[in-house]
Amino acid sequence: MRALERLFGGRGRESASGSVAKERLRLVLAHDRTSISPALLGTLKDELIAVISRHVAIDPDQVQVTVSQSGRESRLVADIPLMDRGKRSKR
């Protein structure tokens, strides 16, 4: 039976969904501790896209801005994918 669970991912899914839930909870707690509302995070994201896209081509649909917490340290993390030089963003 365990071989079938491993083959079809029976226990792996529980573990994966548990990891996702843990990461979501970590993000919610980080947001609460830093007092950065989702609306403010959205505003920051929009402004980062506007400023950075003036200088380099980016994919605005793929930009992610998050708050992370490590011990007593909070970080605002921006993941901004760059596009090929030939392509320009639509914003």
C-alpha positions, -999 to 999 in steps of 0.1 A, spaced: 0 0 0 28 24 8 43 18 -26 10 29 -42 9 60 -20 44 69 -30 37 62 -67 5 83 -67 16 109 -42 -8 101 -14 12 114 15 32 139 -5 1 159 -12 -7 162 25 28 174 31 28 198 2 -5 213 12 7 216 48 38 235 35 16 258 15 -6 265 45 24 271 67 39 296 42 5 315 39 3 317 77 39 330 79 30 357 53 -2 367 72 18 370 104 45 390 87 19 414 73 3 418 108 36 425 125 47 452 100 13 469 98 15 469 60 -20 464 46 -28 446 14 -39 480 -1 -6 496 8 13 466 -6 -7 470 -39 2 507 -40 38 499 -35 37 473 -62 21 498 -87 46 525 -79 76 501 -82 63 490 -116 59 526 -128 94 537 -117 114 507 -128 96 504 -161 109 538 -170 144 525 -170 142 488 -180 116 465 -197 98 445 -171 68 421 -172 43 440 -149 19 410 -148 46 389 -131 58 414 -105 53 401 -69 58 422 -38 57 405 -4 67 411 32 88 384 48 97 380 85 128 363 98 131 365 136 129 402 144 137 414 109 111 423 83 118 426 46 99 440 17 107 417 -12 101 426 -48 104 400 -75 105 419 -108 111 398 -139 130 416 -166 120 412 -203 142 408 -233 157 441 -246 136 439 -277 103 437 -258 87 466 -239 62 466 -211 26 477 -220 24 502 -192 
